[in-house]
Structures are given as structure tokens and as C-alpha cells.
Amino acid sequence: MILTAQRTMRLTASAAFMLIAIASSVLPVRAGEKEAKDLLKAMSDYLAAQKAMSFSYDTNLEVVTKDHQKLLLASSGKIDVGRPDKIRASRSGGFANVELTFDGKTVTLLGKDANLYTQVEIPGTLEHLIDELRDRFNRPVPGADLLLPDVYGVLMHDVVDVKDLGSGVIGGTECDHLAFRTTEVDWQIWIAQGERPYPCRYIITDSHVDEGPQYSIQISNWKTGTEVVADDFGFKNTTKAEKVRLDSLPDIDELADHFAIGVSK
């Protein structure tokens, strides 16, 4: 009997969901709620103790069309952090090729493809910068939750359910896999096992939007301390980019202009 590709995919998906359902009914959770929280707190404490961090990342942003088709927008980049008030973050994707630098006083956004840049004075800590970029300028930093001084407090806000799903392997690194639910979103995190409990993958699912779109960030090339190359984090206009206003800087978002934000279900 010959199966069409569509039918084969449907049968494969059905079999996978059946296996998941069976496994959930017979396999015990490896650890309870307290153990899962302890693992997350250990990651938070480890991140807070790092004065310098550097990592590469890959993100996936799901978009749901009005006819319920899911589209996946992918991008990659690198982040260097010097606590308490310095960051350099680059991101390259299908709609944007941008670099953000912050030296504790001035944040600079450089649109590499257009060779244009803009600057805004936002003196303060990295935490203050992240809040300002998100709330005032609608320019969130990739994986911003993981860069704050109290990751545990931020992530555990409004959490109503906690699960330890055992271990998983991300990019060759064995991780503890934890799942959490809040009143608004579901999220999962994979934390590297061992002496350096850094986040390897972080996924957020919006349970209040049609089709439950997800945003994920996967981390690699994790470095801390003396492994991180020293950087003054100041903007150097090596390409002779033209300075413009923020609203005149094109193509700096993960979501392109021709994608419109829809309504919740």
C-alpha cells in the first residue's frame, strides 16, 4: 500500500502523540516541584554571579496567519555582557541585521544593511536599559529575561504549575528540563547540568493567542569571566554609517513590517 506524503505525516504525528500520552501515564516525574525550583534558583544565582558573559544564540519566532497557518521566523546572533551596565548584542535574520551597543550611558542601534544608526541616552544599569527598550521603545533584547540580576524572581512571577521533565540534550550538553505555567503563558527551560548551570534553551508559549505561537532562544558557545574577550562596549562607526532618528531606522525587528499583530483567541 502506498501512502501519500500528507497521510504519512498525519500518521506519524498521531503515533508521536500516542507515545507521549502513554509515556506520561506510566513514567514518574523525576523530581518534584521543590527540586525543579531549586534547579532554577541555582541557575539564577550562577548567572547573577557572572560579571562577564558571552554566548551565541539562535531564535525562532512563530507567527500565526489569519487562516491559522504557523510560520517560523529564524535569526541568530551573539551577546556580550559586562555587568552591571554594558552589553553588545547582534542579531541577523531574514528581515534584520542589527547591532546594539550600550556603554552605561548611551545605547546605539546600528542597522548594518542600511548602514544607518541611531543613539539614545539611557544612563543606568543593564536592567534599566532592558526595561526602557521594552516599555518605552518597543525594542526587546533577545532573551532579556535571562540577563536580569534576579532571573528566578522574574521567571517565577505568577507561576501556577511546575514540572521537572527529567533530562534532555541540547547541542551535545546534558540539561535538566523544566516546564512552568502561568496564567498567561507556558514556558520551558533546559539548564546545563554540572558546575555551570547556564540556560541552553528557553521557550515561551502564548496560551492566550490562537494556535499557541512560541518564541524560543537556544544558547551556545557559553563563556564567562576571563574567557570573555575584553570590550569597552563603546560604539565605533567603522563603516561611516549615517545617524538618523530611531523611527527612521528600518529593519531592526525580528517581526517584519508586513506582519501585522493579530487578536487573541
N, C-alpha and C positions, 0 to 999 in steps of 0.2 A: 504494500500500500504506500502511495506517495503522498506526503504531507506538504501542503503549501507552506511558505515561509511564515505567513501570518499565523496559521494554525499551529505550527511548531512553536513559535514564540509564545502563543497563548497557553499551550500545554506545558511548556517549560516553566512559565510563570506560575501556573496553577500548582505544579509539582513543588516548586520552591516554597510557596505559601503554605502548602500542606506540611512540608518538612518543618517549617518554622513553627507551625501550630503544634505539631507533635512534640518537637523538642521543648517547647515552652511548657508543655503539660507534664513532662517526665523528668526534666533536668532541674535540680535545685539551683537557686541563685547562690553564687559562690560566697558572697558576704552580704551582710545586712546593711541597713540604712546608715548606721553609725560608721561602719567601716568605709562605706562609699564617701561619706562626708569627710572622714579623716584623710582619705586619699586626695580629695580635692583641696583640703586645707594644707596638706603637705606641699602640693604643687603651688598654691598661693604663697606660702611662706618662702619657698625656694625662689620664686620669681621676684618677690619683694626684696630679697637679699642681694639680688644681682645689680651691681652698679653699672655694668655694661653688658648688653646683649646684642646678638646679631643672628639673623636667620633669613632663609629664603622661604617663599610661600607660594602656594597655588590656591586660587579661589574659584568657586563655582557659584553663580547666582542664577537661580531658577526664575523664569518669567512665565506666567500663565496667560495665554491669549484669551480673548473673549469667547472663542469657541473651544476652550478648555484644553488646548494643546500646550504641553510644557516645553519650553525652550531653555537651554543651558548656556549661559554666558561665562566664558572662562578667561582668567587672567593670571599673571604671575608677577612676582616682584621680590624685593628684598627690603628688610627693615633693620636699621642700626639704631640702638637706643643708648644714650648716656644719661643716667639719672643724676639729678632729678628733673632736668629741663631741656633735654636735647634729643632730637630724632631726625633721621633721614629715612624716607620711605619712597620707594619707587614702585610703579605698577605699570605693566604693559598688557594690553588686551586688544580685542578686536575693535574697540571704539575709543581707546585712550592709551596714551603713552606719556605718563606724567611722573614728576618727582616732587616730593615735598621735603623741605628742609626747615628746621627750627633750631635757633641758637640760644633760646631762652628769652628772646625779646621779639624777634621778627620771624614770621612764618612766610616762606616763599613757595609758591606753586609754579612749576615750570611745565608748560605743555611742549614736549620735545618735538612732536611732529610739526606743529605750527611755529615753533621757536619763539614763543611768547611766554612772558612770566608776569606774575603779579605778587605784591607783597602787602602784608597787613601786620600792624603792630599788635601783638598779643603777649605782653610780658607775663611771665609766670611759670608755673610748673608744667610738666608734660600732661598731668591730669587736667589742669585748667585748659590747656590747648585742645585736648580731645573734646572736652565739653563745649568749648567755643566753636570748634569746627563743626560739630554735630548739630548743636542747637541754634547757633547764630548764622552759620554759613551753609548748613546742609551739606557738609563735606566730611563724612565719617572716615576715620582712618581704618584700613583693613585690620580686622582682629583687635580692635581697640579695647575690648573687654579684658584681653589678656595682657595689656600693657599698663593697667592701672595699679596703684600701690596695694589695694585690697581686692584682689581678684575674687577671693572667696565671698566677701560681703556683697559684691556686685552680682555675681552669678547666682548666689543663693536667695536673692531677693524674690519674694513671692513664690518660692518653690513649694509645691504641694505633694510631690511624689519623687522618690529617689530609688534608683535601681543600680546594682553592681552586676554587670553582664559578663564578668569574667575577664579574660584577656583577649587581645587581638594583636595583629602585627601590622604596623604602618611603616612603609618604606624600609622594611627589614628590622625595625625596632619593636620589641615586645612591649605592649602597653596594657594598662588597666583601662577597661571600657566601662564608662559610667553613663547613665541616662537619667534625665531630670525632666519634670513637667512643672510649668507654672500655669497661671490662669490664662495667659496669652500665647505662650509658645512652648514647644518641646525642644530640648537641646541635649546633645550628646557630646562627650569629650573623651578622647583617648590620651592617657598620660603615660609617658615613658617610665618603665619600671627601673629601679636602681637608685643610685645616689643623685641622679639629675632628673627629677620628675617634671620635665617640661611638657607642654601640650604638643601632641603630634597631630591631632585633628580635632576640629571643633565644628559642630553642625547645629544650626538653628532652623527649626521648622515652624512656620507660622500656621498654627492650627485654626486661626480665625479668618484665613483667606482661602478662597476657592482653590481646591486641588492641593492645598498644603505645600506651597513652594518653600524651598530650602536655600540657605546660604551656608557654604562650608569653606573652611580655610584649612589647608594641610601644610604643616611646617616641616622644613628640612634644613640641613646644614646648621644645626643649632650650635652657637658658640657663646661663651661668656668670659668675663674677666680679661686676662691677658691674651686670650685667643682672639679678641676683637681688635681689629686694626684701629689705632687712634685716629680721630677725625675731629676737626674743630666745628663741624656742622654749620659753618657759615656758607652762604650762597656765593658761588663763584660763576660769574657769567662768561664761561669759556666759549660759548657759541655765539656771543654777541646778540642774545635774544632781545626782543623789543618788550619794554614794560607796558602793560595795559591794565585796565581795571579788572576786578575779579569777574564781573558779569560779561566781560569781553573775551575771556579765556575759554576757548572751545575744547570739547572732547577731553574732559578731565574726570568724568564719572564712569563707574562700571556699567551703569544703565544709560544707553544712548538716548539722545533727544527724541528719536522717533518711537520710543517705547513709552506709552502712557501708563500711569499707575491706575489700576482698576479698583473696583469696590470689593469690600469684604463680602463673604457669603452670608 
